[in-house]
Amino acid sequence: MTHSRAVRWTTTVALAVSILIIVTGGIVRVTGSGLGCPTWPRCTDDSFTSATASTGVHGAIEFGNRMLTTVIVLAVGAVIVACLLQRPRHRALLWSACGQFAGVLLNAVVGGITVWTGLNPYVVAAHFLAAIALLVSTTVSFDIAHRAVVPAPAGATRRLARWLVLVTAVVVVLGTVVTGSGPHPGDGAEVHRIPVSWTLVTVVHGIAAVGALVLSAVVVAVARRSGDRLVHRRAAVLLALFVAQAALGVYQSLDGLPGLAVVLHLGGAALTAAGATRVLLAARTTTVDRTAPAALAV
């Protein structure tokens, strides 16, 4: 079936906002604004907004990030409504949209716990991973709404795609440990850090990232040889993202972790997570919905 324009647009917006909220979370961290609103769900004990002299610019930054939660709620709600109104309904798409809603609730709960625990690094890491989980769910919905009918990929391509997603997940998790043990705790006050060697975990993270980069290059080569055009195209994009992430990661590690580089690296992590998910979805055995040739380029 061809999905309605409303479904395609709403899933696109939800995906974009789920990436944006990861980037703004990075801005909160590098500006030390994590406790700019010292309580949750209120920003202060007597106000839901940050419009007080006591919260200052940090309160404004954190409050702005919280307001994006409202935007993602509206975006996900729009996806669910569009899926319900579409005839015939697509069961997998509707379930993935409900998964987005569950992801939003999870992020809200973990976000509140993050504030209540004073930016405990383990909870902060869990919050980031919850945001990645939400991103994966919006990516799945986007893919269903825009997917093309393509031949089933070769078995080697499918197996490599699964390994690529697994290694990418390891890279993302290790990245949260690097951040949790590094110099950007998210607040200007003394905040507990993960008690591991930042240098050691950064090296391990880098090795895993190189592994993901190499594996994505292998997927590109195998998919091209097998004629799996959609997997090849998406894996090539992912390979470019990994190369950019590697360069940015080396730069920020050698230059004292400048805030802008950290935010860009977090944005890159979001894009690579979405990209790896898209490679896996393209490598599935079933052929699916849209027949429009333009969909092959998505």
N, C-alpha and C positions, 0 to 999 in steps of 0.2 A: 504494500500500500504506500501511497504518497502522503506524507504527513502534511497537516494544514500549515499555512504560513504562520499562524499564531503559535503553534507548537515549535516550529523552527526558530522563530524569533525569541520566544521566551526561554528556550533552552540555551540559546546563545548568550542572552543577557545573564542568566544564572551562572553560566560558566565564567563569563568575564568578571562578574562581581566576586565569585569565589576565589579567583586569582587576585583581584584587587585587595581583598580583605587580608590576604597573606602579606601583601606588600605593605599595607598600612600597619599591620602588626609589627613588621620589621622597623618601620619608622618610629613606632612607639618605643621599641626596644632601644634603638641606637640614640634616641633623644632622651632616654632616661625618664620616660613618661608613663611607665607601667603602673605606677601608683599615683598618677596625676589625679585620678578619681580614687580616693582611698577606700571606698566601699563599693558594694554591688548588691542589688541592681541600681541603687542610687549612686550618683557621682559623689555627693557628700551626704552627711547624716540628714540634712534638711532639704536637699534638692536633687532632682534627677538630672539637672543640667550642670555644666561647669562654669556657669556665669557668676563666679564669686572671686573676690580678690585673692582668697587663700589658695585657690587651685592654680591660677596663673596660666602660662602658656602650656605647661605640661598637662594641666587639666583639660585644656582645649583640645590638645592632640589626642589624649586618651578618649575624651568624649566623642570626638569626631570618628575615631575608630569604632567606638560602640555604636554610633549611629549607623554605620555600615551594616550592622546586624539587622537593623530595621529594613534596610535596602534588600539584603539577601532574603529576609523573610518574605518581603513583597514579591521578589523575583521568583522564589520557589513556589509561593502561593499561585503566582500567575501560571507557572508551568503545570501545576496540578489542575487548575481550572481549565487550561487549554486542553489538557489530556482528557479531562472528563467531558468536555464539549465536543471533542472530535468524534466523528462517526465514520467507520466503526472505531471503537476504542482499541488501542494497542496495549495489551496487558503488560508486556515487559516494560514499555515506556512508562506506564502509570506506576508500576512498582518501583521503577528507578526514581521517579519523581517523589514518591513517598519516602524513598531512601534519602533523598535530599533533605526532606523535612526532618527526618530523624537526625541527620547530620547537623542541621541547624540547632536542634534542641541539645545535642551532645556538646556542641561548641559553646552554647550559652551556659550550660552547667559547669563545664570545665573552666570556662572563662571566669565565672564567679568564684570558683574554688581557687583559681590562680591569684585573684585579688585577696581573698580571705586568708590565704597562706603566706601573704607577703612576698609573692613571686618566687615561691619554692621552685628551684630549677627543674625538678622532676615533673612538677605539675605544668610548668611552662612548656616543657618538651611534649607532654601529653596534649596540651592545648594546640601546639603546632601540628602534631600528628592527627588530631581531630579535624583540623582545618584541611589537611591533606586528604583525609577520608571524605570530607564534604566535597572537595575538588574532584576526587575520583568519581563520586556519584553524579556530579553535574556533567563530568566528561562522558560518562556512560549515557546519560540522557541525551546529550548533544549528539553523540555518535548514532544513537538509535534514530533520532529525528532527521539526520542528514545522510545516513549511510547509503551505500550503493550496492547493487547486485554484482557480485564478482565471483569468479570461480573459487572453489575451496582451495586454500593454499596447500603447498606440499607439507608432508609430515615434519621434515627437518625445520622448515620455517616456523611451524607451530611450536615445536619443542624449544627452539631458540628464543622465540618471543616470550615464552613462559619464564625461561631463565633470565631473560633481560629484565622483566618486571620484578623478579625476585631480587636480583642484584641492585636494581634501582631502589627498591624498598630498603635494602640494607644501607645504601648510601644515604638515603634520607634520614634513617634512624641514627646513623653515626653522626650526621650533621647536627642533630639536636644535642648530642653529647658534646660535640665541639663547641656549640654555642653555649651550652649550659656550664661549661668549664672555662669559658673565655671571659674577656673583659667587658662585655656588654650585658649586664645583669637585667637591664630594663628599668632601673631606678637609680637616682643619684646617691641614695643612702647605701649603707653596707648591706648587701644581699648575699645570702648563702649561695655558694657555687658547688657544682658537682666535683667532688674531691678526686679528680684524676689529672694526670699530666696533660695539659692542653696540647703541648707539642706532640706527645705520643699519639693521642687520639686524632689529632689533625693529620698525622702521617698515615694512620690506619684508614681514616676517611678518604684521604687522597688515593691510597692504593685501591680501595673499593671503587672510587670514582673512575680511575683508569681502567679497572676491570669492566665497568659498565660501558665506558667509551669504546673499548676494544670489542666487547660483545655486540654493541650496536653496529659497529662497522662490519662484523661478521654477518649479522642479520641483513644488512644492506646487500652484501655480496651474495649471500645464499638466496635471498628473495629475488634479486635480479637474475641470477642464473636459473631459478625455478620459474620465472615469469610471473611472480606474485607482485603485480604492479602496485597495488594499494599498500601492501606491507613495505615494499621497497621505498615508496615515496615517504611514508610516515617515518620509517626507520632512518632515512636520510635526514629528515628534519630533526629527529631526536639526536642523531650523531652531531649535527651542527650545534645543537643546544649543549651537548656534553662538552664539546670543544670550547665553546664560549664559557661555560661554567668552570672548566679546568683552568683556563687562562685567568678568569676573574678570581678563582680561589687561590691560585698561586700569588697573584698580585696582592690581594688583601692580606694574606698571611705574611708576606715580606714587607708590607708597608704599614704595619701596625693596626690593621683592621679599621680603615676609615669608614665612617658611617655610611656614606653613599654606596661604597662597594659592597658592604654587608647587605644593604637593602636590595641592591641589584642581584646579589647572589641568592637571596631568599626568593625573589621573583623568579630567578632562573630555576630554583628548586621546584617551584610550583609548575613551571612550564615543562620541566623534564618529567615530573610525576604525571602530568596530563598526557605528555607525549608518549611515555612508556605505556600508559593505559590504552592509548589509541592504537599503538602497534599491536598490543595483545588483542584488542577487539577486531582489528583487521585480519588477524591470524586465526580467527575462529573457523571451524569446519563448515558452519552453515552459511548459506547464501541468503541474503535478506533484501530489504525493502525497495529502495529507490532505483529506478532505471535511468535516471538522467545522467548523461555522460559527465556533466560538470561535477557530479557527486564524487567521481573517482579522484578528484583533486583535493577533496576535503580531508 
